[in-house]
Amino acid sequence: MAYLVLIRHGESEWNAKGLWTGLTDIGLSEKGRIEARKAGEEIKDIHFQVAFTSVLIRAKQTLEEIEHALEEKIPTIENAALNERDYGEYTGKNKWEVKKQLGDEEFLKLRRSWDYPVPHGESLKDVYIRAVPYYQEHILPELKQGKNVLVFAHGNSLRALVKFLDNIPDNKIAELEIPTGQVLVYSFNQDGKIISKEIRGAV
């Protein structure tokens, strides 16, 4: 059996301000560092052979805090396929002000839906198209070898992966939210099939 642990980075400085961060390289807030250390405490029962992270600093800082909590250095691979969604023209804007402008229904489509178009940005479908093949080509083979794998990523890149892993329909994906610092633990058999799923930490 092997474990796949998905961790959303801790709160970033822009998360704290309600700003859409996207590909802007913003670091963790102090609260975010605390969330990351708590996440580390949640997985002390698992020894990891490899970690994957996006190239963005908030994911890598979360990894650093968790390594500190686990008291071990984990071999790590960085790749932009795990980066957050590009919010295009909405990057840096306050999401709650945008909600007032768009109204609840359009705001939900923008924030959570499967393929809502964003000017000069990405939909969740676009993130799925880059993140899931990366998982299949690079992460799943490690699991099939019996390795325990950590993945540090973002709200939307993780939503894309969970959509795939949990087989969530397009019209249900808006219901999925992954809070900062949340830990998702999947166990796999030697054929790469999911045996169980558990949520630890932030809810």
N, C-alpha and C positions, 0 to 999 in steps of 0.2 A: 504493500500500500504506500502511496505517496500523497503528500499534502500540497495543494496550491492555495496560497494565502494572498488575497487581494487586499491592499490597504490604500484607502484614499489619503492623500497627504493631509497633515494638520491644517488648521485655519491659517490662511495667508493674510498678509497685511491688507490686501484688497478685499478678501472675503469679509474681513471685519468691518469694512466700509460699505459693503453691499455693492461693490463694483464688479462688473464682468471682467475677468482676468484674461481668459483665453491663453494666447501664446505669450503674453507679456510676462517677463521673467521676474516675478515678485516673490520675495522670501516669506518664511513663516513669521507669524506674530508670536509673541510669547505664549499666548494661549495655544497656538498651533504646536509649539514645541512640547508643551505639556501633554496635549492630545497624542502626539507621536510617542512620547515616552510611555503613556498609559497603554497605547496599542502594543508596544513592545512587551509590557507586562502580561498582556493577554495571550501571548504566543510563546512564553518561556518553556512550554512543554514540548516544543517542536525544534529540532535541529535542522538548519537549512544549509543546503549545498550550493545554491545559486540564487541570486536576486536579479530582477529586471526592473529598470526604472526609465521613466521618460527623461528627456534631457533638461527639463526645467528644474530650477533650483529648489522650489518648494517640495518637489518629490524627493530630490536628493538629500535635502535637509531632514526630511522625515526618515529616510533610510539611516542617516547618521545618528539620529536620536534613538532609533530602534536598535541599531548595532550597540549603542551605549547601554541600553536597557538589557540587551541579551548578553552583553560582555563578550562579543565576538565580532570579527570582521568577516563579512560574507562576500565571496566573489561576485562581482556585479557587472551587468551588461546594460549600457544605455542605448536607447533608440527612440527616435522622434515618432515612431509609429504609436507609441504610448502617450504622446503629448495630449494635452487638453484640446478640446474643440476650439477652432478659430472662430471667434465671435464677429469677425469682420468689422462692420461699421458700429457695432454695439460695444466693441472692446473699450473698457475704461468708463463706460456709462453706468450710472446708478440704476440697478435693475428695478428698484421700487418706483423710481421716477418714470422709467419706461413703462412699467405696469399701468401707471396712471394715464399715460399717453395712449397706450394701445387698448386698454380694457382687459378684463380678466381672461376672456376666451383667447384673444390673439396672443396675449402674454404667455399663457400656458403653452400654446403651440410653439412659440419662439423658444421657450425655455426647455420644454420637455419632449416635444413631439419627435417623430421619427424622421421626417424629411421636410420640415418647414425651411424654406429658403432664407438665407441670411446674406444680404449684400456684401460681396467680397469676403465671405466667410464660409463656414461648414455647417451642414446639418448633422444630426446624430448618425444618419445613414452614411455620410461621408467618413465620419470617424470610424464606424464599423468596418467600412471597406478597407481601411488601412490597419486597424488594430487586430481584427480577427485573423486575417492571413498571417500576421506576425506571430500571433499566439500559436496558430497551427504549425507554422514552420520552425519556430524557435523555442517555444515554451512547452508545448505538448510533448515533444520528443524527450525533454528532460524528465517529465513526469513518467513517461513510459519506461524510462531507465530506473525508476524508483527513487528519483531525487525529490526532496522537498524544496519547493520553489516559492519565493516571495516576489510579489509584483507591486511596485509603487507607482501609482498613477493618479488620475484625476476623476472628477465627477462624471464626465461624459465618456472618457475612454474606458472607465470601469463599467459604466452603464452599457456600453457597447459589448464588452466582454461578457457581462452577466446576461445580457439579452441572448447571446449565443449559447452560453453554458446552460442557462435555465430554459432555453427555447421559448422566450417570451414573444408573443405576437406583436406585430408592428403597432396595432391599435391599443395595446396594453402597456407599452413601454413608458408612456407619460406618467404612469403610476409609480414608477421606480425612482427612488431618490436614495443616494448614498451619502450620508453625512461625512463631514471631515473627521478623520481619525477612525472611521469604522473599519472593522476587520471582518472579512468574509473568508471562511475556511472551508475548502472543498477537499474531500478525500477521493482518491482515484485508485482503481485497480491496475494491474499490470498491462491491461489492454487499452488504458487511457480513458476508461469509462468512469463517470462520476458515481461514487457510492453514496456519499452524503454531503450535506452542506450545513454549515453552522455560522451564525452571526455572533461575533464577540465585540465587546467595547461599545462605542457610541451607537445610540439608536435614535 
